[in-house]
């Protein structure tokens, strides 16, 4: 039996209470499925105003049937969460949630509405809650779950936040964010996420579209820490992504403090600037809320996704990752029209990047330089292959195709191989300030030899 949240028997004082009543009834009776229809019979409207989070127990399916759930003005809570009190619940394996599904039918929308002023800087001040309450969906200590066929619109922080989640699928998600607030990521995997499939993701975010972040600094005190659960991120497949960021990366992998990221497959990712046009207008040069310290290297009209794929990033307050902590990354069929294809900082090992298609406004195919400011940059590289590169460089004078660049560090580059690359008119095919690069079958107007070794002087 399917429970309809619009039935009068479930009406509460608010829309959130109404849906929660339906969920609680479905859980109690064993129906385990609740449909939220488009028409809200309690209010007579086609929008459901979400004042507080709907708490989903194990073995629960939510069907969003062409409905529009909008976070209420001034509300400071998630739309969906799997534990009522993140401070005290869900921190042991015995409490692990199981089998939760959020499934959209037709045009199902989760809407952040107007921003409520809760940011990482204002969190826990003057009565405001933890910043995690601004994610639309917050799942932690969860196994076996699905989120599919939903539009995530104007999210106030990360649209989906996952911590210590495993065996899940996120698919057919449209993300619509215009960088009206800081740190507007789309999908964030934090520590302890594994065996996940993320596929068919579309749209635009202000910050990273998809971020894998094993970067928490103090695990025992972490808000979502789960005792005895793996803290690494591994066995992740990301595929079929057509999306862009206003100012950051499409896909980002970051780890520190000894936590690992490994066995990640990325395939069929497209990024272009088309989403810079909306309602007949083009986005400004750079988000107005952003205040330096960033010293932007290059400003373009419209969106500024600085990398299609970012791997590693220093500056998160704990020991940066070292070789052996980020490895087995396999990324293929990467398409972008601007910025950088692969930006690597810190360390990576046993990684493959292939079938790369870059437009004229791409400045780097692969670089270890920090692109947004002058902090320490560089990367330790070991057993890295870059091949099958098609760079349609016609007149981009900023471009350096393959850039091993470091500052204020002693980095290593061992067994870096580039092969089968067509660089067009790229003025600087190689810039190697440390280590060596072996290359074979590299062609372009300014390539002296198609095969050889480039060694730092």
C-alpha positions in Angstrom: 0.0 0.0 0.0 1.2 3.5 -0.9 0.6 6.3 1.5 -0.4 9.7 0.0 1.0 12.6 2.0 -1.9 14.9 0.9 -4.6 12.8 2.6 -6.4 14.8 5.2 -5.7 12.2 7.9 -2.0 13.3 7.9 -2.5 17.1 7.9 -0.4 18.9 10.5 0.3 22.5 11.4 2.9 22.7 8.6 3.7 21.0 5.3 6.8 19.4 6.9 4.7 18.0 9.7 2.1 16.7 7.2 4.7 14.8 5.2 6.4 13.5 8.4 3.0 12.2 9.7 2.6 10.2 6.5 6.2 8.8 6.7 5.7 7.8 10.4 2.4 6.1 9.5 4.0 4.2 6.6 6.8 3.1 8.8 4.4 2.0 11.6 2.1 0.1 9.3 4.8 -1.5 7.1 3.6 0.3 4.0 7.1 1.8 3.7 6.3 4.1 0.8 5.0 7.7 0.8 4.0 9.7 -2.3 4.1 13.5 -2.2 1.8 14.7 -5.0 1.9 18.0 -6.9 -1.2 19.4 -5.3 -1.0 20.2 -1.6 -4.6 19.7 -0.5 -4.0 21.2 3.0 -3.0 24.6 1.6 -4.6 24.4 -1.9 -1.2 25.2 -3.5 1.2 23.4 -5.8 4.2 24.1 -3.5 5.1 22.4 -0.3 6.8 24.7 2.2 9.5 22.9 4.2 10.0 24.4 7.6 11.9 21.4 9.0 13.6 18.2 7.9 11.6 15.0 7.0 13.3 12.2 9.0 13.4 9.0 6.9 13.7 5.7 8.7 15.2 2.5 7.2 13.2 0.7 4.6 11.4 3.8 3.4 10.7 5.1 -0.1 9.7 8.7 -0.9 8.1 9.2 -4.3 8.1 12.9 -5.3 5.3 12.9 -7.9 5.7 16.0 -10.0 5.8 18.0 -6.8 7.7 21.1 -5.7 9.2 21.1 -2.2 10.6 24.5 -1.3 12.6 25.3 1.9 10.7 28.0 3.7 12.0 31.5 4.0 14.2 31.7 7.1 14.0 28.0 7.8 17.3 26.4 8.8 17.0 22.7 8.3 17.4 20.0 5.6 14.6 18.8 3.5 15.4 15.1 4.0 17.7 13.5 6.7 17.9 10.0 8.0 18.5 10.8 11.7 16.5 13.2 13.8 19.4 14.5 16.0 22.9 14.5 14.3 24.5 15.4 17.6 23.5 12.3 19.4 22.2 9.7 16.9 23.7 7.6 14.2 27.3 7.3 15.4 27.6 3.6 15.8 27.4 0.7 13.2 24.5 -0.7 15.2 22.5 2.4 14.3 23.2 2.2 10.6 20.2 3.0 8.4 19.3 0.8 5.5 17.3 0.9 2.3 16.2 4.5 1.8 14.9 5.7 -1.6 14.1 9.2 -2.8 12.6 8.9 -6.3 11.2 11.7 -8.5 8.4 11.1 -11.0 8.1 13.6 -13.8 9.2 17.1 -12.8 10.1 16.7 -9.1 11.8 19.8 -7.6 13.7 20.4 -4.3 14.1 24.2 -4.1 16.3 26.2 -1.7 14.2 29.3 -2.2 15.7 32.5 -0.6 19.0 32.1 1.2 18.7 32.2 5.0 22.1 33.7 5.9 23.5 30.5 7.3 27.0 30.0 5.9 30.2 28.4 7.3 31.1 31.8 8.7 27.8 32.4 10.5 27.2 28.8 11.6 26.8 28.3 15.4 26.6 32.1 15.9 23.7 34.0 17.3 21.5 30.8 17.5 22.2 29.6 14.0 22.7 25.8 13.6 25.6 23.8 12.1 26.1 24.5 8.4 25.1 21.0 7.5 21.5 21.9 8.1 21.6 23.9 4.9 22.1 20.9 2.7 18.9 19.8 1.0 19.6 16.1 1.6 21.8 14.9 4.4 22.5 11.2 4.7 25.0 9.6 7.1 25.7 6.1 8.4 23.5 4.7 5.6 23.8 1.6 3.5 21.8 0.8 0.3 20.1 3.9 -0.9 18.9 5.7 -4.1 18.3 9.3 -5.0 17.0 9.7 -8.6 15.2 11.9 -11.1 15.1 15.1 -9.0 15.9 18.7 -9.8 17.9 20.4 -7.1 17.3 24.2 -7.5 19.0 27.2 -5.8 20.5 25.1 -3.0 21.7 27.1 0.0 24.9 25.1 0.6 25.8 21.6 -0.7 22.7 20.2 -2.4 23.4 16.6 -1.3 25.8 15.7 1.6 26.8 12.1 2.1 28.9 10.9 5.0 29.7 7.3 5.9 27.3 6.1 3.2 27.8 2.9 1.1 26.2 0.9 -1.7 24.2 3.7 -3.2 23.1 5.2 -6.5 22.5 8.9 -7.5 21.2 9.3 -11.0 19.3 11.6 -13.3 19.8 14.7 -11.2 19.4 18.2 -12.6 21.3 20.8 -10.4 20.5 24.5 -10.9 22.7 26.8 -8.8 23.9 30.3 -9.8 26.5 31.0 -7.1 24.3 33.3 -5.0 25.9 31.9 -1.8 29.3 30.6 -0.8 30.3 26.9 -1.2 27.4 26.0 -3.4 28.5 22.4 -4.2 26.2 19.9 -5.9 27.0 16.5 -4.6 29.5 16.1 -1.7 30.9 12.8 -0.6 32.7 13.1 2.7 34.6 10.6 4.8 33.6 6.9 4.7 31.8 6.9 1.4 32.2 3.8 -0.8 30.6 1.6 -3.5 28.6 4.5 -5.0 27.4 5.1 -8.6 26.8 8.7 -9.6 25.5 9.0 -13.1 23.6 11.3 -15.5 24.2 14.5 -13.6 23.3 17.8 -15.4 23.3 21.5 -14.8 25.3 24.1 -13.0 26.6 24.9 -9.5 28.3 27.8 -7.9 31.1 25.6 -6.5 32.2 22.1 -7.3 29.5 20.0 -9.1 30.7 16.7 -7.5 33.3 16.7 -4.7 34.9 13.7 -3.0 36.4 15.1 0.2 38.1 12.9 2.7 39.4 16.0 4.6 38.0 16.1 8.1 40.7 17.1 10.5 39.6 15.5 13.8 37.8 12.3 13.2 36.8 11.4 16.8 35.1 14.7 17.3 33.6 14.9 13.8 29.9 15.7 13.8 29.0 12.6 11.7 31.7 10.2 12.9 30.7 6.6 12.9 32.6 4.3 15.2 34.5 1.5 13.5 33.5 2.6 10.0 36.0 3.0 7.2 37.0 6.7 6.8 38.4 6.5 3.3 36.5 7.2 0.0 36.8 4.4 -2.5 35.1 2.4 -5.2 33.2 5.3 -6.8 32.0 5.5 -10.3 31.1 8.9 -11.8 29.8 8.9 -15.3 27.8 10.8 -17.9 28.0 14.3 -16.5 27.1 17.4 -18.5 27.6 20.3 -16.1 29.5 23.4 -15.3 30.5 25.5 -12.3 30.4 29.2 -12.0 33.8 29.4 -10.3 35.2 26.0 -9.3 35.7 22.4 -10.6 33.2 20.0 -12.2 34.7 17.1 -10.2 37.1 17.5 -7.3 39.0 14.9 -5.2 40.6 16.0 -2.0 42.1 14.2 1.0 44.3 14.9 3.9 45.4 13.7 7.4 46.0 10.1 6.3 42.6 9.4 4.8 42.6 7.9 1.4 40.8 8.2 -1.9 41.2 5.3 -4.3 39.6 3.2 -7.0 37.6 6.0 -8.6 36.4 5.9 -12.2 35.4 9.0 -14.0 34.0 8.8 -17.5 32.1 10.9 -20.0 32.3 14.3 -18.5 31.4 17.4 -20.5 31.9 21.1 -19.3 31.2 24.2 -21.4 30.1 27.8 -20.8 26.5 27.4 -22.1 25.0 27.8 -18.7 26.5 31.2 -18.4 23.5 32.4 -20.4 20.1 32.4 -18.5 17.1 34.5 -19.1 18.9 36.3 -21.9 21.6 37.5 -19.6 25.2 36.5 -19.1 26.7 36.1 -15.6 29.1 38.8 -14.4 32.9 38.4 -14.5 33.0 36.9 -11.0 30.5 36.3 -8.1 29.9 39.5 -6.3 29.9 37.9 -2.8 33.5 36.6 -3.2 36.1 38.7 -1.4 39.8 38.2 -1.8 42.3 36.6 -0.7 42.0 34.9 -4.1 44.1 36.5 -6.8 42.4 35.3 -10.0 44.9 34.5 -12.7 42.5 35.0 -15.5 39.0 36.5 -15.7 36.6 35.6 -18.5 33.2 36.8 -19.2 30.7 34.3 -17.8 31.4 31.1 -15.9 34.9 30.4 -14.7 35.2 26.7 -14.0 38.9 26.5 -13.4 39.2 22.7 -13.8 37.2 19.9 -15.2 38.9 17.5 -12.8 40.7 18.7 -9.7 42.8 16.2 -7.7 44.2 17.2 -4.3 44.3 20.6 -2.7 46.5 21.9 0.2 45.3 24.2 2.9 42.7 22.3 4.8 44.4 22.5 8.2 45.8 19.0 8.4 48.7 17.1 6.9 48.4 17.0 3.1 48.1 13.7 1.4 51.3 11.9 0.4 52.0 9.2 -2.2 50.0 6.0 -1.4 46.9 7.9 -0.2 45.3 9.0 -3.5 45.6 6.3 -6.2 43.9 4.3 -8.9 42.0 7.1 -10.5 40.9 6.3 -14.0 39.4 9.2 -16.0 38.4 9.0 -19.6 36.3 10.9 -22.2 36.9 14.3 -20.7 35.5 17.3 -22.7 35.9 21.0 -21.8 35.9 24.3 -23.6 37.8 26.4 -21.0 39.9 26.4 -17.9 42.0 23.3 -17.3 41.3 19.7 -17.9 43.2 18.1 -15.0 44.6 20.1 -12.1 46.7 18.0 -9.7 48.0 19.3 -6.4 49.6 17.3 -3.5 50.0 13.6 -4.7 48.6 11.0 -7.0 49.7 7.5 -8.0 48.8 4.9 -10.6 46.4 7.2 -12.4 45.2 7.3 -16.0 43.7 10.2 -18.0 42.7 9.4 -21.5 40.5 10.6 -24.4 40.7 14.3 -23.7 39.0 16.9 -25.9 39.9 20.5 -25.2 38.8 23.7 -26.8 40.8 26.8 -27.7 40.1 28.5 -24.4 41.6 25.7 -22.3 44.8 26.9 -20.8 46.2 23.6 -19.5 45.6 19.9 -20.4 47.4 18.9 -17.2 49.0 21.2 -14.6 50.3 21.0 -11.1 50.1 24.8 -10.6 47.5 26.3 -8.2 45.4 28.3 -10.6 43.5 30.7 -8.4 46.2 32.1 -6.1 49.8 32.0 -5.2 49.8 29.5 -2.4 52.2 26.5 -2.4 51.6 24.4 -5.5 53.0 21.3 -7.0 52.3 17.6 -6.9 54.1 14.3 -6.3 53.4 12.1 -9.3 54.1 8.4 -9.7 53.0 6.1 -12.5 50.8 8.6 -14.4 49.6 8.2 -18.0 48.0 10.9 -20.1 47.1 9.8 -23.6 44.8 10.4 -26.6 44.6 14.2 -26.3 42.9 16.4 -28.9 43.6 20.0 -28.2 41.9 22.5 -30.6 44.3 25.3 -29.8 44.2 28.0 -32.4 45.4 31.2 -30.9 45.4 30.8 -27.1 48.6 32.5 -26.0 48.1 31.6 -22.3 48.2 27.9 -23.0 50.7 25.4 -21.6 49.6 21.9 -22.6 51.6 19.8 -20.0 52.7 21.8 -17.0 54.8 20.3 -14.1 55.1 23.4 -12.0 56.0 23.8 -8.3 56.5 26.6 -5.8 58.2 26.5 -2.4 58.3 22.7 -2.4 60.3 19.7 -3.3 58.0 17.4 -5.4 58.8 14.3 -7.4 57.7 13.0 -10.7 58.3 9.3 -11.5 57.1 7.5 -14.6 55.0 10.3 -16.1 54.1 9.3 -19.6 52.3 11.3 -22.3 51.4 9.8 -25.6 49.2 10.3 -28.7 48.6 14.1 -28.2 47.6 16.6 -30.9 48.2 20.1 -29.6 47.4 22.3 -32.5 49.0 25.8 -32.2 49.7 25.5 -28.5 52.6 27.9 -28.0 54.1 26.0 -25.0 53.7 22.2 -25.3 55.7 21.5 -22.1 56.7 23.4 -19.0 58.6 21.1 -16.7 60.2 22.7 -13.6 60.8 19.4 -11.7 61.1 15.7 -12.6 60.9 14.2 -16.0 58.2 13.6 -18.6 58.4 10.9 -21.2 56.4 11.5 -24.3 55.6 9.7 -27.5 53.5 10.6 -30.5 53.0 14.3 -29.6 52.3 16.6 -32.5 51.7 20.3 -32.8 53.0 23.5 -34.5 55.5 24.1 -31.7 56.5 20.6 -30.8 60.1 20.1 -31.8 60.2 16.3 -31.7 57.2 13.9 -31.6 58.9 11.7 -29.0 61.4 12.3 -26.3 62.1 13.2 -22.7 61.6 16.6 -21.0 63.7 17.0 -17.9 63.8 19.9 -15.5 67.0 21.9 -15.6 
